[in-house]
Amino acid sequence: TFAATHNQLFIMATITILADNRSENPLFATEHGLSIYMETDSHKLLLDTGASDLFITNAERAGIDLEQVDYLFLSHGHVDHTGGLQHFLRLNTKAKVLLSSHIIGNEFYSKREYLHSITSTADFDKFSDRLLPTDKNVTIEGSIHILTNIQQTHPLPLGNKNLYIKHGEGAYTRDDFRHEMALYTDGILFTGCAHSGLLNILNACPMPTHTVIGGFHLLDARRGDAYESQEELIGLARTLKEKHTRTTFYTSHCTGDQAFATMKGVMNENLQRFTCGETLEV
């Protein structure tokens, strides 16, 4: 259960993008992955680990000491968010890992362009004493809220249609994203890739939110891809602007340039893009 926080004063947080597809600073390397460092008055959090150990190099360049991180949150099982897990756990000897119990033991695949594994490369058994797996909503230390089992009332991103879970040799079923979670703390909602749909994740969060950050999984048109039409993107943007007038949305990873531009035309200052190496004060 969640403590009532509607009347609380929001705590200022500093957010630094450690891994992403895009950067405007030549000092920071990029990759297809996402990792975000967030520091509040209460906690030092790492949100996903990107696809490799790149986030560690970028953290050093940003002057961030990852050994001081209290919790690592893994939004879902795909390797572009979990690929750096083992590197982090070797570097940081104290942080606990918040993750879905549906990540462990499952194999995730993409059929985008060709069939290939996007399963985490980490040895979860080796670090089992550091893991806090869950399949239920939980609150950590009173202010870190983990949202699971997100109800899929609104349509899911169409790009999900190329994503699968493997069941035995040659048997695949569509990924239902029960392994995806969102994290809320101090007015900030982290969406991971938002495979469960941005509106569904917002509906699952009962607390007041001034900042939403993460991937939106809204792909640009490409051969063989399923993607949202201009009309669908405009409709989503209008709903976000009308229902969340005081919320700023930050995205980059897995959000296409054309999709972003279309939504930006509707949402204006309510929608912003983050880039690798950038620090936000929210």
Buried (B, 14 or more C-beta within 10 A) or exposed (E): EEEEBEEEEBBEBBBBBBBBBBBEEEEBBBBBBBBBBBBBEBBBBBBBBBBBBBBBBBBEBBEBEBEEBBBBBBBBBBBBBBBBBBBBBEBBEEBBBBBBBBBBEBBBBBEBEEEEEBBBEBEBEEBEEBBBBBEEBBBBEEBBBBBBBBEBEBEBBBBBBBBBBBEEEEEBEEBBBBBBBBBBBBBBBBBBBBBBBBBBBBBBBBBBBBBBBBBBBBBBEEEEBBBBEEEBBBEBBEBBBEEBEEBBBBBBBBBBEBBBEBBBEBBEEBBBBBBBBBEBEB
